[in-house]
């Protein structure tokens, strides 16, 4: 039971780690400072981890965390490459 609570706390912390960057990008209305290496590594890392968690039946906390991070990442990508 305690380990599940720790898992949910970790999920919240990991999922919210990108929120300050997302806030800055939305406020400034651009994401020009994000390097494409960062975006590429994050994208493939998240896709890999979501696939791993889904196929190995690991904890739902990880699946939620990685999925939320992928949503935030998608917004960052849109802001970086969308027409102004």
PDB file of N, CA, C and O in Angstrom, chain B, residues numbered from 101:
ATOM      1  N   UNK B 101       0.831  -1.196   0.000  1.00  0.00           N
ATOM      2  CA  UNK B 101       0.000   0.000   0.000  1.00  0.00           C
ATOM      3  C   UNK B 101       0.873   1.256   0.000  1.00  0.00           C
ATOM      4  O   UNK B 101       0.648   2.169  -0.794  1.00  0.00           O
ATOM      5  N   UNK B 102       1.859   1.302   0.882  1.00  0.00           N
ATOM      6  CA  UNK B 102       2.750   2.473   0.971  1.00  0.00           C
ATOM      7  C   UNK B 102       3.525   2.633  -0.325  1.00  0.00           C
ATOM      8  O   UNK B 102       3.744   3.758  -0.774  1.00  0.00           O
ATOM      9  N   UNK B 103       3.941   1.539  -0.932  1.00  0.00           N
ATOM     10  CA  UNK B 103       4.718   1.615  -2.162  1.00  0.00           C
ATOM     11  C   UNK B 103       3.876   2.182  -3.298  1.00  0.00           C
ATOM     12  O   UNK B 103       4.408   2.870  -4.168  1.00  0.00           O
ATOM     13  N   UNK B 104       2.574   1.908  -3.310  1.00  0.00           N
ATOM     14  CA  UNK B 104       1.678   2.491  -4.312  1.00  0.00           C
ATOM     15  C   UNK B 104       1.579   4.000  -4.136  1.00  0.00           C
ATOM     16  O   UNK B 104       1.567   4.740  -5.120  1.00  0.00           O
ATOM     17  N   UNK B 105       1.510   4.456  -2.906  1.00  0.00           N
ATOM     18  CA  UNK B 105       1.458   5.893  -2.625  1.00  0.00           C
ATOM     19  C   UNK B 105       2.745   6.562  -3.111  1.00  0.00           C
ATOM     20  O   UNK B 105       2.708   7.634  -3.716  1.00  0.00           O
ATOM     21  N   UNK B 106       3.874   5.923  -2.842  1.00  0.00           N
ATOM     22  CA  UNK B 106       5.158   6.446  -3.319  1.00  0.00           C
ATOM     23  C   UNK B 106       5.160   6.501  -4.847  1.00  0.00           C
ATOM     24  O   UNK B 106       5.670   7.454  -5.436  1.00  0.00           O
ATOM     25  N   UNK B 107       4.599   5.493  -5.479  1.00  0.00           N
ATOM     26  CA  UNK B 107       4.501   5.469  -6.945  1.00  0.00           C
ATOM     27  C   UNK B 107       3.662   6.619  -7.482  1.00  0.00           C
ATOM     28  O   UNK B 107       4.029   7.251  -8.471  1.00  0.00           O
ATOM     29  N   UNK B 108       2.537   6.890  -6.831  1.00  0.00           N
ATOM     30  CA  UNK B 108       1.694   8.002  -7.262  1.00  0.00           C
ATOM     31  C   UNK B 108       2.377   9.349  -7.036  1.00  0.00           C
ATOM     32  O   UNK B 108       2.244  10.255  -7.859  1.00  0.00           O
ATOM     33  N   UNK B 109       3.099   9.486  -5.941  1.00  0.00           N
ATOM     34  CA  UNK B 109       3.847  10.717  -5.680  1.00  0.00           C
ATOM     35  C   UNK B 109       4.898  10.918  -6.773  1.00  0.00           C
ATOM     36  O   UNK B 109       5.053  12.023  -7.294  1.00  0.00           O
ATOM     37  N   UNK B 110       5.616   9.854  -7.117  1.00  0.00           N
ATOM     38  CA  UNK B 110       6.593   9.931  -8.196  1.00  0.00           C
ATOM     39  C   UNK B 110       5.954  10.293  -9.524  1.00  0.00           C
ATOM     40  O   UNK B 110       6.521  11.063 -10.298  1.00  0.00           O
ATOM     41  N   UNK B 111       4.782   9.744  -9.792  1.00  0.00           N
ATOM     42  CA  UNK B 111       4.050  10.052 -11.015  1.00  0.00           C
ATOM     43  C   UNK B 111       3.723  11.529 -11.098  1.00  0.00           C
ATOM     44  O   UNK B 111       3.921  12.161 -12.136  1.00  0.00           O
ATOM     45  N   UNK B 112       3.223  12.075 -10.007  1.00  0.00           N
ATOM     46  CA  UNK B 112       2.879  13.499  -9.976  1.00  0.00           C
ATOM     47  C   UNK B 112       4.130  14.356 -10.176  1.00  0.00           C
ATOM     48  O   UNK B 112       4.111  15.319 -10.942  1.00  0.00           O
ATOM     49  N   UNK B 113       5.213  14.002  -9.486  1.00  0.00           N
ATOM     50  CA  UNK B 113       6.446  14.790  -9.603  1.00  0.00           C
ATOM     51  C   UNK B 113       7.023  14.733 -11.017  1.00  0.00           C
ATOM     52  O   UNK B 113       7.389  15.768 -11.573  1.00  0.00           O
ATOM     53  N   UNK B 114       7.106  13.554 -11.597  1.00  0.00           N
ATOM     54  CA  UNK B 114       7.653  13.422 -12.949  1.00  0.00           C
ATOM     55  C   UNK B 114       6.763  14.097 -13.995  1.00  0.00           C
ATOM     56  O   UNK B 114       7.254  14.734 -14.926  1.00  0.00           O
ATOM     57  N   UNK B 115       5.464  13.948 -13.829  1.00  0.00           N
ATOM     58  CA  UNK B 115       4.545  14.540 -14.791  1.00  0.00           C
ATOM     59  C   UNK B 115       4.537  16.054 -14.709  1.00  0.00           C
ATOM     60  O   UNK B 115       4.333  16.729 -15.718  1.00  0.00           O
ATOM     61  N   UNK B 116       4.754  16.587 -13.533  1.00  0.00           N
ATOM     62  CA  UNK B 116       4.716  18.033 -13.372  1.00  0.00           C
ATOM     63  C   UNK B 116       6.071  18.690 -13.620  1.00  0.00           C
ATOM     64  O   UNK B 116       6.158  19.918 -13.634  1.00  0.00           O
ATOM     65  N   UNK B 117       7.113  17.917 -13.813  1.00  0.00           N
ATOM     66  CA  UNK B 117       8.453  18.474 -14.006  1.00  0.00           C
ATOM     67  C   UNK B 117       8.550  19.342 -15.256  1.00  0.00           C
ATOM     68  O   UNK B 117       9.331  20.293 -15.280  1.00  0.00           O
ATOM     69  N   UNK B 118       7.786  19.039 -16.278  1.00  0.00           N
ATOM     70  CA  UNK B 118       7.839  19.798 -17.525  1.00  0.00           C
ATOM     71  C   UNK B 118       6.866  20.974 -17.550  1.00  0.00           C
ATOM     72  O   UNK B 118       6.887  21.772 -18.487  1.00  0.00           O
ATOM     73  N   UNK B 119       6.031  21.088 -16.550  1.00  0.00           N
ATOM     74  CA  UNK B 119       5.014  22.147 -16.545  1.00  0.00           C
ATOM     75  C   UNK B 119       5.632  23.546 -16.529  1.00  0.00           C
ATOM     76  O   UNK B 119       5.127  24.415 -17.238  1.00  0.00           O
ATOM     77  N   UNK B 120       6.705  23.820 -15.756  1.00  0.00           N
ATOM     78  CA  UNK B 120       7.297  25.163 -15.826  1.00  0.00           C
ATOM     79  C   UNK B 120       7.794  25.519 -17.235  1.00  0.00           C
ATOM     80  O   UNK B 120       7.638  26.657 -17.676  1.00  0.00           O
ATOM     81  N   UNK B 121       8.386  24.554 -17.936  1.00  0.00           N
ATOM     82  CA  UNK B 121       8.828  24.804 -19.313  1.00  0.00           C
ATOM     83  C   UNK B 121       7.630  25.056 -20.210  1.00  0.00           C
ATOM     84  O   UNK B 121       7.658  25.958 -21.048  1.00  0.00           O
ATOM     85  N   UNK B 122       6.583  24.269 -20.040  1.00  0.00           N
ATOM     86  CA  UNK B 122       5.370  24.443 -20.833  1.00  0.00           C
ATOM     87  C   UNK B 122       4.760  25.818 -20.580  1.00  0.00           C
ATOM     88  O   UNK B 122       4.329  26.483 -21.521  1.00  0.00           O
ATOM     89  N   UNK B 123       4.719  26.247 -19.329  1.00  0.00           N
ATOM     90  CA  UNK B 123       4.182  27.558 -18.970  1.00  0.00           C
ATOM     91  C   UNK B 123       4.981  28.665 -19.659  1.00  0.00           C
ATOM     92  O   UNK B 123       4.405  29.602 -20.213  1.00  0.00           O
ATOM     93  N   UNK B 124       6.300  28.552 -19.622  1.00  0.00           N
ATOM     94  CA  UNK B 124       7.166  29.547 -20.248  1.00  0.00           C
ATOM     95  C   UNK B 124       6.929  29.613 -21.755  1.00  0.00           C
ATOM     96  O   UNK B 124       6.859  30.699 -22.329  1.00  0.00           O
ATOM     97  N   UNK B 125       6.806  28.463 -22.383  1.00  0.00           N
ATOM     98  CA  UNK B 125       6.584  28.403 -23.833  1.00  0.00           C
ATOM     99  C   UNK B 125       5.241  29.030 -24.186  1.00  0.00           C
ATOM    100  O   UNK B 125       5.150  29.789 -25.151  1.00  0.00           O
ATOM    101  N   UNK B 126       4.212  28.729 -23.430  1.00  0.00           N
ATOM    102  CA  UNK B 126       2.884  29.284 -23.714  1.00  0.00           C
ATOM    103  C   UNK B 126       2.880  30.787 -23.468  1.00  0.00           C
ATOM    104  O   UNK B 126       2.290  31.536 -24.247  1.00  0.00           O
ATOM    105  N   UNK B 127       3.520  31.233 -22.410  1.00  0.00           N
ATOM    106  CA  UNK B 127       3.574  32.657 -22.075  1.00  0.00           C
ATOM    107  C   UNK B 127       4.330  33.442 -23.144  1.00  0.00           C
ATOM    108  O   UNK B 127       3.892  34.517 -23.552  1.00  0.00           O
ATOM    109  N   UNK B 128       5.463  32.908 -23.599  1.00  0.00           N
ATOM    110  CA  UNK B 128       6.274  33.594 -24.605  1.00  0.00           C
ATOM    111  C   UNK B 128       5.775  33.353 -26.031  1.00  0.00           C
ATOM    112  O   UNK B 128       6.211  34.016 -26.972  1.00  0.00           O
ATOM    113  N   UNK B 129       4.859  32.400 -26.176  1.00  0.00           N
ATOM    114  CA  UNK B 129       4.252  32.055 -27.466  1.00  0.00           C
ATOM    115  C   UNK B 129       5.257  31.522 -28.494  1.00  0.00           C
ATOM    116  O   UNK B 129       5.038  31.632 -29.700  1.00  0.00           O
ATOM    117  N   UNK B 130       6.335  30.958 -28.015  1.00  0.00           N
ATOM    118  CA  UNK B 130       7.285  30.284 -28.895  1.00  0.00           C
ATOM    119  C   UNK B 130       8.142  29.332 -28.063  1.00  0.00           C
ATOM    120  O   UNK B 130       8.238  29.447 -26.841  1.00  0.00           O
ATOM    121  N   UNK B 131       8.743  28.411 -28.756  1.00  0.00           N
ATOM    122  CA  UNK B 131       9.622  27.435 -28.097  1.00  0.00           C
ATOM    123  C   UNK B 131      10.940  27.358 -28.846  1.00  0.00           C
ATOM    124  O   UNK B 131      11.517  26.285 -29.025  1.00  0.00           O
ATOM    125  N   UNK B 132      11.394  28.505 -29.270  1.00  0.00           N
ATOM    126  CA  UNK B 132      12.593  28.538 -30.094  1.00  0.00           C
ATOM    127  C   UNK B 132      13.835  28.062 -29.357  1.00  0.00           C
ATOM    128  O   UNK B 132      14.786  27.599 -29.988  1.00  0.00           O
ATOM    129  N   UNK B 133      13.846  28.167 -28.038  1.00  0.00           N
ATOM    130  CA  UNK B 133      15.012  27.774 -27.263  1.00  0.00           C
ATOM    131  C   UNK B 133      15.153  26.275 -27.057  1.00  0.00           C
ATOM    132  O   UNK B 133      16.175  25.816 -26.547  1.00  0.00           O
ATOM    133  N   UNK B 134      14.155  25.515 -27.440  1.00  0.00           N
ATOM    134  CA  UNK B 134      14.232  24.065 -27.269  1.00  0.00           C
ATOM    135  C   UNK B 134      15.026  23.464 -28.424  1.00  0.00           C
ATOM    136  O   UNK B 134      14.676  23.642 -29.590  1.00  0.00           O
ATOM    137  N   UNK B 135      16.072  22.767 -28.093  1.00  0.00           N
ATOM    138  CA  UNK B 135      16.923  22.155 -29.117  1.00  0.00           C
ATOM    139  C   UNK B 135      16.255  20.896 -29.649  1.00  0.00           C
ATOM    140  O   UNK B 135      15.598  20.171 -28.903  1.00  0.00           O
ATOM    141  N   UNK B 136      16.425  20.643 -30.934  1.00  0.00           N
ATOM    142  CA  UNK B 136      15.756  19.483 -31.528  1.00  0.00           C
ATOM    143  C   UNK B 136      16.311  18.169 -31.012  1.00  0.00           C
ATOM    144  O   UNK B 136      15.604  17.162 -31.034  1.00  0.00           O
ATOM    145  N   UNK B 137      17.576  18.142 -30.540  1.00  0.00           N
ATOM    146  CA  UNK B 137      18.108  16.929 -29.911  1.00  0.00           C
ATOM    147  C   UNK B 137      17.300  16.584 -28.665  1.00  0.00           C
ATOM    148  O   UNK B 137      16.945  15.425 -28.453  1.00  0.00           O
ATOM    149  N   UNK B 138      17.014  17.579 -27.850  1.00  0.00           N
ATOM    150  CA  UNK B 138      16.208  17.387 -26.641  1.00  0.00           C
ATOM    151  C   UNK B 138      14.847  16.807 -27.027  1.00  0.00           C
ATOM    152  O   UNK B 138      14.386  15.828 -26.440  1.00  0.00           O
ATOM    153  N   UNK B 139      14.217  17.426 -28.019  1.00  0.00           N
ATOM    154  CA  UNK B 139      12.889  16.988 -28.433  1.00  0.00           C
ATOM    155  C   UNK B 139      12.915  15.560 -28.977  1.00  0.00           C
ATOM    156  O   UNK B 139      12.026  14.760 -28.686  1.00  0.00           O
ATOM    157  N   UNK B 140      13.931  15.255 -29.759  1.00  0.00           N
ATOM    158  CA  UNK B 140      14.060  13.921 -30.337  1.00  0.00           C
ATOM    159  C   UNK B 140      14.266  12.853 -29.262  1.00  0.00           C
ATOM    160  O   UNK B 140      13.609  11.813 -29.279  1.00  0.00           O
ATOM    161  N   UNK B 141      15.172  13.113 -28.339  1.00  0.00           N
ATOM    162  CA  UNK B 141      15.453  12.158 -27.272  1.00  0.00           C
ATOM    163  C   UNK B 141      14.247  11.959 -26.360  1.00  0.00           C
ATOM    164  O   UNK B 141      13.922  10.831 -25.990  1.00  0.00           O
ATOM    165  N   UNK B 142      13.592  13.044 -26.004  1.00  0.00           N
ATOM    166  CA  UNK B 142      12.411  12.939 -25.145  1.00  0.00           C
ATOM    167  C   UNK B 142      11.313  12.144 -25.850  1.00  0.00           C
ATOM    168  O   UNK B 142      10.702  11.258 -25.251  1.00  0.00           O
ATOM    169  N   UNK B 143      11.066  12.460 -27.117  1.00  0.00           N
ATOM    170  CA  UNK B 143      10.013  11.765 -27.854  1.00  0.00           C
ATOM    171  C   UNK B 143      10.241  10.264 -27.888  1.00  0.00           C
ATOM    172  O   UNK B 143       9.365   9.491 -27.500  1.00  0.00           O
ATOM    173  N   UNK B 144      11.423   9.846 -28.353  1.00  0.00           N
ATOM    174  CA  UNK B 144      11.684   8.415 -28.463  1.00  0.00           C
ATOM    175  C   UNK B 144      11.800   7.742 -27.097  1.00  0.00           C
ATOM    176  O   UNK B 144      11.447   6.572 -26.948  1.00  0.00           O
ATOM    177  N   UNK B 145      12.286   8.467 -26.114  1.00  0.00           N
ATOM    178  CA  UNK B 145      12.330   7.927 -24.755  1.00  0.00           C
ATOM    179  C   UNK B 145      10.941   7.669 -24.206  1.00  0.00           C
ATOM    180  O   UNK B 145      10.685   6.612 -23.629  1.00  0.00           O
ATOM    181  N   UNK B 146      10.045   8.625 -24.381  1.00  0.00           N
ATOM    182  CA  UNK B 146       8.678   8.454 -23.890  1.00  0.00           C
ATOM    183  C   UNK B 146       7.939   7.348 -24.624  1.00  0.00           C
ATOM    184  O   UNK B 146       7.255   6.536 -24.002  1.00  0.00           O
ATOM    185  N   UNK B 147       8.075   7.312 -25.941  1.00  0.00           N
ATOM    186  CA  UNK B 147       7.423   6.251 -26.716  1.00  0.00           C
ATOM    187  C   UNK B 147       7.948   4.882 -26.286  1.00  0.00           C
ATOM    188  O   UNK B 147       7.173   3.939 -26.130  1.00  0.00           O
ATOM    189  N   UNK B 148       9.257   4.774 -26.097  1.00  0.00           N
ATOM    190  CA  UNK B 148       9.853   3.509 -25.656  1.00  0.00           C
ATOM    191  C   UNK B 148       9.333   3.091 -24.286  1.00  0.00           C
ATOM    192  O   UNK B 148       8.997   1.926 -24.074  1.00  0.00           O
ATOM    193  N   UNK B 149       9.268   4.036 -23.367  1.00  0.00           N
ATOM    194  CA  UNK B 149       8.832   3.693 -22.011  1.00  0.00           C
ATOM    195  C   UNK B 149       7.343   3.353 -21.960  1.00  0.00           C
ATOM    196  O   UNK B 149       6.943   2.446 -21.229  1.00  0.00           O
ATOM    197  N   UNK B 150       6.526   4.062 -22.722  1.00  0.00           N
ATOM    198  CA  UNK B 150       5.096   3.744 -22.763  1.00  0.00           C
ATOM    199  C   UNK B 150       4.896   2.346 -23.330  1.00  0.00           C
ATOM    200  O   UNK B 150       4.092   1.572 -22.810  1.00  0.00           O
ATOM    201  N   UNK B 151       5.624   2.018 -24.395  1.00  0.00           N
ATOM    202  CA  UNK B 151       5.535   0.683 -24.991  1.00  0.00           C
ATOM    203  C   UNK B 151       5.978  -0.384 -23.994  1.00  0.00           C
ATOM    204  O   UNK B 151       5.314  -1.408 -23.836  1.00  0.00           O
ATOM    205  N   UNK B 152       7.093  -0.142 -23.329  1.00  0.00           N
ATOM    206  CA  UNK B 152       7.610  -1.093 -22.344  1.00  0.00           C
ATOM    207  C   UNK B 152       6.605  -1.326 -21.223  1.00  0.00           C
ATOM    208  O   UNK B 152       6.305  -2.471 -20.883  1.00  0.00           O
ATOM    209  N   UNK B 153       6.090  -0.255 -20.655  1.00  0.00           N
ATOM    210  CA  UNK B 153       5.158  -0.371 -19.530  1.00  0.00           C
ATOM    211  C   UNK B 153       3.875  -1.073 -19.973  1.00  0.00           C
ATOM    212  O   UNK B 153       3.344  -1.911 -19.245  1.00  0.00           O
ATOM    213  N   UNK B 154       3.378  -0.732 -21.162  1.00  0.00           N
ATOM    214  CA  UNK B 154       2.135  -1.329 -21.651  1.00  0.00           C
ATOM    215  C   UNK B 154       2.283  -2.832 -21.905  1.00  0.00           C
ATOM    216  O   UNK B 154       1.372  -3.601 -21.598  1.00  0.00           O
ATOM    217  N   UNK B 155       3.415  -3.252 -22.459  1.00  0.00           N
ATOM    218  CA  UNK B 155       3.588  -4.653 -22.821  1.00  0.00           C
ATOM    219  C   UNK B 155       4.103  -5.532 -21.680  1.00  0.00           C
ATOM    220  O   UNK B 155       4.010  -6.757 -21.759  1.00  0.00           O
ATOM    221  N   UNK B 156       4.638  -4.932 -20.635  1.00  0.00           N
ATOM    222  CA  UNK B 156       5.121  -5.739 -19.521  1.00  0.00           C
ATOM    223  C   UNK B 156       4.174  -5.702 -18.331  1.00  0.00           C
ATOM    224  O   UNK B 156       4.454  -6.286 -17.285  1.00  0.00           O
ATOM    225  N   UNK B 157       3.056  -5.013 -18.498  1.00  0.00           N
ATOM    226  CA  UNK B 157       2.067  -4.905 -17.424  1.00  0.00           C
ATOM    227  C   UNK B 157       2.675  -4.356 -16.138  1.00  0.00           C
ATOM    228  O   UNK B 157       2.361  -4.812 -15.039  1.00  0.00           O
ATOM    229  N   UNK B 158       3.548  -3.372 -16.298  1.00  0.00           N
ATOM    230  CA  UNK B 158       4.117  -2.705 -15.128  1.00  0.00           C
ATOM    231  C   UNK B 158       3.046  -1.810 -14.512  1.00  0.00           C
ATOM    232  O   UNK B 158       1.894  -1.838 -14.944  1.00  0.00           O
ATOM    233  N   UNK B 159       3.406  -1.038 -13.538  1.00  0.00           N
ATOM    234  CA  UNK B 159       2.431  -0.271 -12.768  1.00  0.00           C
ATOM    235  C   UNK B 159       1.720   0.795 -13.595  1.00  0.00           C
ATOM    236  O   UNK B 159       2.289   1.378 -14.518  1.00  0.00           O
ATOM    237  N   UNK B 160       0.479   1.027 -13.243  1.00  0.00           N
ATOM    238  CA  UNK B 160      -0.341   2.047 -13.903  1.00  0.00           C
ATOM    239  C   UNK B 160       0.234   3.441 -13.656  1.00  0.00           C
ATOM    240  O   UNK B 160       0.046   4.344 -14.471  1.00  0.00           O
ATOM    241  N   UNK B 161       0.938   3.618 -12.525  1.00  0.00           N
ATOM    242  CA  UNK B 161       1.534   4.918 -12.224  1.00  0.00           C
ATOM    243  C   UNK B 161       2.520   5.328 -13.320  1.00  0.00           C
ATOM    244  O   UNK B 161       2.541   6.483 -13.745  1.00  0.00           O
ATOM    245  N   UNK B 162       3.328   4.381 -13.770  1.00  0.00           N
ATOM    246  CA  UNK B 162       4.297   4.678 -14.820  1.00  0.00           C
ATOM    247  C   UNK B 162       3.605   5.000 -16.139  1.00  0.00           C
ATOM    248  O   UNK B 162       4.003   5.929 -16.842  1.00  0.00           O
ATOM    249  N   UNK B 163       2.582   4.242 -16.471  1.00  0.00           N
ATOM    250  CA  UNK B 163       1.855   4.480 -17.707  1.00  0.00           C
ATOM    251  C   UNK B 163       1.212   5.865 -17.691  1.00  0.00           C
ATOM    252  O   UNK B 163       1.249   6.577 -18.695  1.00  0.00           O
ATOM    253  N   UNK B 164       0.633   6.243 -16.575  1.00  0.00           N
ATOM    254  CA  UNK B 164       0.023   7.572 -16.434  1.00  0.00           C
ATOM    255  C   UNK B 164       1.089   8.652 -16.559  1.00  0.00           C
ATOM    256  O   UNK B 164       0.910   9.629 -17.285  1.00  0.00           O
ATOM    257  N   UNK B 165       2.190   8.471 -15.853  1.00  0.00           N
ATOM    258  CA  UNK B 165       3.262   9.464 -15.859  1.00  0.00           C
ATOM    259  C   UNK B 165       3.808   9.684 -17.262  1.00  0.00           C
ATOM    260  O   UNK B 165       3.895  10.823 -17.721  1.00  0.00           O
ATOM    261  N   UNK B 166       4.172   8.618 -17.937  1.00  0.00           N
ATOM    262  CA  UNK B 166       4.740   8.746 -19.281  1.00  0.00           C
ATOM    263  C   UNK B 166       3.728   9.308 -20.272  1.00  0.00           C
ATOM    264  O   UNK B 166       4.095  10.075 -21.163  1.00  0.00           O
ATOM    265  N   UNK B 167       2.468   8.937 -20.129  1.00  0.00           N
ATOM    266  CA  UNK B 167       1.433   9.455 -21.026  1.00  0.00           C
ATOM    267  C   UNK B 167       1.223  10.952 -20.823  1.00  0.00           C
ATOM    268  O   UNK B 167       1.086  11.695 -21.794  1.00  0.00           O
ATOM    269  N   UNK B 168       1.199  11.396 -19.572  1.00  0.00           N
ATOM    270  CA  UNK B 168       1.065  12.830 -19.298  1.00  0.00           C
ATOM    271  C   UNK B 168       2.270  13.606 -19.832  1.00  0.00           C
ATOM    272  O   UNK B 168       2.124  14.694 -20.389  1.00  0.00           O
ATOM    273  N   UNK B 169       3.444  13.038 -19.656  1.00  0.00           N
ATOM    274  CA  UNK B 169       4.641  13.688 -20.188  1.00  0.00           C
ATOM    275  C   UNK B 169       4.596  13.775 -21.708  1.00  0.00           C
ATOM    276  O   UNK B 169       5.055  14.763 -22.282  1.00  0.00           O
ATOM    277  N   UNK B 170       4.051  12.762 -22.367  1.00  0.00           N
ATOM    278  CA  UNK B 170       3.935  12.782 -23.827  1.00  0.00           C
ATOM    279  C   UNK B 170       2.963  13.871 -24.283  1.00  0.00           C
ATOM    280  O   UNK B 170       3.192  14.511 -25.309  1.00  0.00           O
ATOM    281  N   UNK B 171       1.891  14.085 -23.537  1.00  0.00           N
ATOM    282  CA  UNK B 171       0.939  15.155 -23.859  1.00  0.00           C
ATOM    283  C   UNK B 171       1.614  16.517 -23.739  1.00  0.00           C
ATOM    284  O   UNK B 171       1.498  17.354 -24.633  1.00  0.00           O
ATOM    285  N   UNK B 172       2.322  16.736 -22.628  1.00  0.00           N
ATOM    286  CA  UNK B 172       3.037  17.998 -22.436  1.00  0.00           C
ATOM    287  C   UNK B 172       4.074  18.181 -23.534  1.00  0.00           C
ATOM    288  O   UNK B 172       4.208  19.271 -24.090  1.00  0.00           O
ATOM    289  N   UNK B 173       4.795  17.134 -23.842  1.00  0.00           N
ATOM    290  CA  UNK B 173       5.807  17.178 -24.899  1.00  0.00           C
ATOM    291  C   UNK B 173       5.174  17.536 -26.239  1.00  0.00           C
ATOM    292  O   UNK B 173       5.751  18.310 -27.004  1.00  0.00           O
ATOM    293  N   UNK B 174       4.014  16.994 -26.533  1.00  0.00           N
ATOM    294  CA  UNK B 174       3.328  17.277 -27.793  1.00  0.00           C
ATOM    295  C   UNK B 174       2.982  18.759 -27.905  1.00  0.00           C
ATOM    296  O   UNK B 174       3.082  19.342 -28.985  1.00  0.00           O
ATOM    297  N   UNK B 175       2.581  19.361 -26.806  1.00  0.00           N
ATOM    298  CA  UNK B 175       2.285  20.795 -26.805  1.00  0.00           C
ATOM    299  C   UNK B 175       3.560  21.593 -27.075  1.00  0.00           C
ATOM    300  O   UNK B 175       3.537  22.564 -27.831  1.00  0.00           O
ATOM    301  N   UNK B 176       4.670  21.186 -26.460  1.00  0.00           N
ATOM    302  CA  UNK B 176       5.943  21.868 -26.701  1.00  0.00           C
ATOM    303  C   UNK B 176       6.353  21.771 -28.171  1.00  0.00           C
ATOM    304  O   UNK B 176       6.811  22.755 -28.753  1.00  0.00           O
ATOM    305  N   UNK B 177       6.196  20.617 -28.759  1.00  0.00           N
ATOM    306  CA  UNK B 177       6.521  20.426 -30.179  1.00  0.00           C
ATOM    307  C   UNK B 177       5.640  21.324 -31.047  1.00  0.00           C
ATOM    308  O   UNK B 177       6.121  21.982 -31.970  1.00  0.00           O
ATOM    309  N   UNK B 178       4.356  21.339 -30.739  1.00  0.00           N
ATOM    310  CA  UNK B 178       3.434  22.172 -31.514  1.00  0.00           C
ATOM    311  C   UNK B 178       3.855  23.639 -31.439  1.00  0.00           C
ATOM    312  O   UNK B 178       3.886  24.333 -32.455  1.00  0.00           O
ATOM    313  N   UNK B 179       4.176  24.103 -30.241  1.00  0.00           N
ATOM    314  CA  UNK B 179       4.580  25.501 -30.073  1.00  0.00           C
ATOM    315  C   UNK B 179       5.897  25.801 -30.786  1.00  0.00           C
ATOM    316  O   UNK B 179       6.091  26.907 -31.291  1.00  0.00           O
ATOM    317  N   UNK B 180       6.783  24.842 -30.828  1.00  0.00           N
ATOM    318  CA  UNK B 180       8.076  25.076 -31.469  1.00  0.00           C
ATOM    319  C   UNK B 180       7.944  25.143 -32.988  1.00  0.00           C
ATOM    320  O   UNK B 180       8.587  25.978 -33.624  1.00  0.00           O
ATOM    321  N   UNK B 181       7.134  24.290 -33.570  1.00  0.00           N
ATOM    322  CA  UNK B 181       7.082  24.171 -35.018  1.00  0.00           C
ATOM    323  C   UNK B 181       5.811  24.685 -35.664  1.00  0.00           C
ATOM    324  O   UNK B 181       5.664  24.575 -36.881  1.00  0.00           O
ATOM    325  N   UNK B 182       4.884  25.244 -34.894  1.00  0.00           N
ATOM    326  CA  UNK B 182       3.659  25.780 -35.493  1.00  0.00           C
ATOM    327  C   UNK B 182       3.939  27.142 -36.117  1.00  0.00           C
ATOM    328  O   UNK B 182       4.801  27.886 -35.648  1.00  0.00           O
ATOM    329  N   UNK B 183       3.206  27.457 -37.174  1.00  0.00           N
ATOM    330  CA  UNK B 183       3.392  28.786 -37.785  1.00  0.00           C
ATOM    331  C   UNK B 183       2.966  29.879 -36.812  1.00  0.00           C
ATOM    332  O   UNK B 183       1.996  29.730 -36.069  1.00  0.00           O
ATOM    333  N   UNK B 184       3.703  30.965 -36.833  1.00  0.00           N
ATOM    334  CA  UNK B 184       3.431  32.063 -35.900  1.00  0.00           C
ATOM    335  C   UNK B 184       2.283  32.908 -36.404  1.00  0.00           C
ATOM    336  O   UNK B 184       1.903  33.883 -35.756  1.00  0.00           O
TER     337      UNK B 184
END
